Structure formats: C-alpha cells, structure tokens
Amino acid sequence: SSAQGKRLFGFIAAGGTLGAVLGSLITAELSSLIGTANLLLIPLVLLEVALFCARRLELHAASLGADQKRPESDRSGTGGGLFEGFSATFRSPVLRAIAGYTLCNALLGTTVYFQQAEVVKVAIEEEAARTAFFARLNLWVQLATVLIQVLITARLLKAIGVAAALCILPLIYAIGVGVLGFAPTLAVLAVVDVVRRAGSYAIASPSREVLFTSVARTEKYKAKSFLDTVVFRGGDAVAGHAYTALRALGAG
C-alpha cells in the first residue's frame, strides 16, 4: 500500500546503497593494483549472484505470509503483449506524469555526467587516479544516501508527502547546475555530484516508487518496465547526443 511504501521503500533501497558503498571501497583500493579492465570481473560475478538470489526469491514468494493474504489474481501473471507498457503509460495521466519526471531526471543527470567527465579529465591526468577519484566520490554519495534512506526518507514522506518530496531533486538540479556553470572546478563538482545523486537515490527514487502503489497491478508492472528502460535510457541517449551537438557548436 502507499502507507507501507512510504515507510519501507527507503529502507529497502538502503540495501542497494550498502552494496554500492562496499563496491566503491573495493574499486578505490584495487584500481591501481589490478587495473581498471580487471575490475569488470567483479560485477560479472556479482550479477550472477544477484540472478541466483532473484530466482530463490521467486521460488519462495508463494510461501510468504504476506503473499498468501492477497487474492489469487495478484499472484498470477499479468499477460498481454510486448507493447502494452507503452500503451498503458499513455493511457494513464499518472503514468504519463511519472514518465515526464523520469525523462527530465535522465536528461539532467546525463548532462551533468558529461560535464563531470570533462572537468575530471582536465583536473586528473592519470586513468587510475581518475578511477580512484570516482570511486571515492561514489563512496561519499552512497554514505550520504544510506544515512538519508535510514534516518530521513520515511519521516520526510510522511511529513511533506510524495509530491513535495519529488520537488526536492529538481530544486537540487537548479541550484547545483547553476553553481557548476559559474565555477566548474573539481571541488564544486564533487559537492554537486554527492548532493544530486544522494537526493536522487534517497528521496526521488523511493518517492517515485510510492506513486506506483496508486495504479492497477497490470499497469504498474508493464509500465514500470517501459519507464525504466525506454524512457529513462532513451533520455540518456537524447541527452548524450544533445550534449555532443552543443559542444560541436561551440557551447562551453
């Protein structure tokens, strides 16, 4: 339910954040010892472990007490075809609004990411040192995120509501991108990146998940897949091409 989502989604997301903290520590310490390319073997193994865990969860889902209390229709497949996520999104005003929010988030995030890559490339010449910098930056992001997820997210959602909580990330972008435009230095970049990503992971993402509790089950699962792949990754691609085009036209 929406009430359960407000209370629990922050804590559930904290599990992923704790994994990201450990990943950042490993990357920072091993990047200069084994090289950047060899680091890719670690997520290769972890992705397989994650698939195993997902399969185990699926097998045990039917025996979970909470699941047994739901009607049989909630435990069956959703049916439908390949493009139903697309049509479901554009039929529902709520899902269209979530799609717009997701697209704007992707456009802004990717633009800042490209700017970040340029600033770091100029400030840090060695590839191993850049990798270590990004790992430590990511560590600070995840530490800030997990603190907010555990201590603040649930209280914030209950206090100000989902709509107000979703406004926090656009406000962070407005201030952060403005400051970065006037002072594109490594220190400013680090602060902006930590604040914007922590805000995205700890506040915007759980708030967006709560929105899906207000739509029908079939719409939720079909549209969410469409939003998280086509809309979000499509926004990444559009932002990347737009950034390259603006740089080619001479934009600084």
C-alpha positions in Angstrom: 0.0 0.0 0.0 1.0 3.6 -0.2 1.5 3.9 3.5 3.7 0.8 3.6 5.7 2.2 0.6 6.3 5.5 2.4 7.5 3.6 5.5 9.6 0.8 3.8 10.9 1.9 0.4 13.7 4.0 1.9 14.9 1.0 4.0 14.7 -1.4 1.0 16.8 1.0 -1.1 19.3 1.2 1.7 20.3 -2.5 1.0 21.4 -1.5 -2.5 23.2 1.5 -1.2 25.2 -0.6 1.3 26.3 -2.7 -1.6 27.4 0.4 -3.5 29.4 1.6 -0.5 31.3 -1.7 -0.5 31.8 -1.6 -4.3 33.2 1.9 -4.0 35.7 0.8 -1.4 36.8 -2.2 -3.4 37.2 -0.1 -6.6 39.2 2.7 -4.9 41.6 0.2 -3.3 42.1 -2.2 -6.3 42.0 0.2 -9.3 45.8 0.8 -9.1 46.6 -2.7 -8.1 44.8 -4.8 -10.8 43.9 -2.2 -13.4 40.5 -0.8 -14.5 39.8 -3.6 -17.0 40.2 -6.4 -14.5 37.8 -4.7 -12.1 35.0 -5.7 -14.5 35.3 -9.3 -13.4 33.9 -8.4 -10.0 30.5 -7.1 -11.2 30.4 -10.1 -13.6 30.4 -12.5 -10.7 28.0 -10.3 -8.6 25.5 -10.1 -11.4 25.3 -13.9 -11.5 24.9 -14.0 -7.7 22.1 -11.4 -8.0 20.3 -13.6 -10.6 20.6 -16.6 -8.2 19.1 -14.5 -5.4 16.2 -13.3 -7.6 15.4 -16.9 -8.6 15.4 -18.0 -5.0 13.1 -15.2 -4.1 10.7 -16.1 -6.9 10.6 -19.7 -5.8 9.8 -18.7 -2.2 7.3 -15.9 -3.0 4.3 -18.1 -3.0 5.0 -19.3 0.6 5.4 -15.8 2.1 2.7 -15.0 4.6 2.0 -11.5 3.1 1.6 -13.0 -0.3 -0.9 -15.7 0.9 -3.2 -12.9 2.1 -3.6 -11.5 -1.4 -6.2 -12.7 -3.9 -5.2 -15.3 -6.5 -5.4 -12.6 -9.2 -2.5 -10.8 -7.5 -0.3 -13.9 -7.8 -0.9 -14.7 -11.4 0.8 -13.4 -14.5 -0.2 -10.0 -16.0 -0.5 -11.3 -19.6 -0.5 -9.0 -22.6 2.0 -8.2 -25.3 5.3 -6.6 -25.8 4.0 -3.0 -26.3 1.4 -2.9 -23.5 3.8 -1.0 -21.2 3.9 1.8 -23.9 0.1 1.9 -24.3 -0.5 1.7 -20.5 1.8 4.6 -19.9 0.0 6.9 -22.4 -3.5 5.9 -21.2 -2.9 6.9 -17.6 -2.4 10.6 -16.6 -0.4 9.4 -13.5 1.9 7.2 -15.6 2.4 10.0 -18.2 3.4 12.3 -15.3 5.8 9.7 -14.0 7.3 9.3 -17.5 7.8 13.1 -17.8 9.5 13.2 -14.4 11.7 10.2 -15.3 12.7 11.7 -18.7 13.7 15.1 -17.2 15.7 13.3 -14.5 17.6 11.3 -17.1 18.2 14.4 -19.3 19.6 16.4 -16.4 21.6 13.5 -14.9 23.3 12.6 -18.2 24.2 16.3 -18.9 25.8 16.7 -15.5 27.6 13.3 -16.0 29.2 14.5 -19.3 30.2 17.8 -17.7 31.7 15.9 -14.8 33.8 13.7 -17.1 35.3 16.8 -18.8 36.1 18.5 -15.6 37.8 15.4 -14.1 39.7 14.7 -17.3 41.3 18.2 -17.2 42.0 18.1 -13.4 43.3 14.5 -13.2 45.5 13.2 -15.9 46.2 9.5 -14.9 43.4 7.0 -15.6 44.0 5.0 -12.4 43.8 8.2 -10.4 40.6 9.2 -12.1 39.1 5.8 -11.4 40.1 6.1 -7.7 38.6 9.6 -7.6 35.2 8.5 -9.0 35.2 5.5 -6.6 35.8 7.8 -3.6 33.2 10.2 -4.9 30.8 7.3 -5.2 31.6 6.2 -1.7 30.6 9.7 -0.3 27.4 9.5 -2.4 26.4 6.1 -1.0 27.3 7.0 2.6 25.1 10.2 2.3 22.4 8.2 0.6 22.2 5.4 3.2 22.1 7.9 6.0 19.2 9.7 4.4 17.4 6.5 3.5 17.5 5.1 7.0 17.0 8.3 9.0 15.1 10.8 6.9 13.2 9.3 3.9 10.3 7.7 5.7 9.9 10.7 8.0 10.1 13.1 5.1 7.5 11.3 3.0 5.1 11.2 6.0 5.7 14.9 6.8 5.5 16.6 3.5 4.0 14.0 1.1 5.2 12.4 -2.1 4.6 15.4 -4.4 6.7 17.8 -2.3 9.4 15.2 -1.9 9.6 14.8 -5.6 10.2 18.6 -6.0 13.4 18.3 -4.0 15.5 16.8 -6.8 14.6 19.5 -9.4 15.5 22.1 -6.8 18.9 20.5 -6.2 19.5 20.4 -10.0 18.5 24.1 -10.4 21.0 25.2 -7.7 23.7 22.6 -8.4 23.9 23.1 -12.2 23.8 26.9 -11.8 26.7 26.8 -9.3 28.6 24.4 -11.5 28.1 26.6 -14.5 29.8 29.6 -12.7 32.5 27.5 -11.1 33.3 24.3 -12.9 36.0 23.2 -10.5 36.7 19.7 -9.1 35.6 20.7 -5.5 32.3 22.2 -6.7 31.7 19.2 -8.9 32.2 16.8 -6.0 29.8 18.6 -3.8 27.1 18.9 -6.5 27.5 15.3 -7.5 27.2 14.0 -4.0 24.1 16.1 -3.2 22.3 15.5 -6.5 22.9 11.7 -6.5 22.1 11.3 -2.9 18.9 13.3 -3.4 18.0 11.1 -6.4 18.7 7.8 -4.7 17.4 8.5 -1.2 14.4 10.8 -1.9 13.3 10.9 -5.5 13.5 7.2 -6.2 11.6 6.0 -3.2 9.0 8.7 -3.7 8.6 7.7 -7.4 8.1 4.0 -6.2 5.3 5.1 -3.9 3.5 6.6 -6.9 3.2 3.1 -8.5 1.1 1.9 -5.5 -1.8 4.0 -6.7 -2.2 2.4 -10.2 -3.5 -1.0 -11.1 -1.2 -4.0 -10.8 -1.1 -4.8 -14.6 -0.3 -1.1 -15.3 2.3 -1.0 -12.6 4.4 -3.9 -13.8 4.1 -3.3 -17.6 4.5 0.5 -17.4 7.4 0.4 -14.9 9.4 -1.8 -17.2 8.8 0.6 -20.1 9.6 3.7 -18.0 12.8 2.3 -16.5 14.2 1.1 -19.9 12.8 3.0 -22.9 12.0 6.4 -21.2 15.0 6.6 -18.8 17.6 5.1 -21.1 16.1 6.9 -24.0 16.5 10.2 -22.1 20.2 9.2 -21.5 20.7 8.8 -25.3 19.0 12.0 -26.2 21.0 14.0 -23.6 24.2 12.4 -24.8 23.6 13.4 -28.4 22.4 16.9 -27.5 25.4 17.5 -25.3 27.8 16.4 -28.1 25.9 18.6 -30.6 26.1 21.7 -28.3 29.8 21.1 -27.8 30.3 20.8 -31.5 28.5 24.2 -32.0 31.0 25.8 -29.5 29.0 25.8 -26.3 31.3 25.9 -23.3 
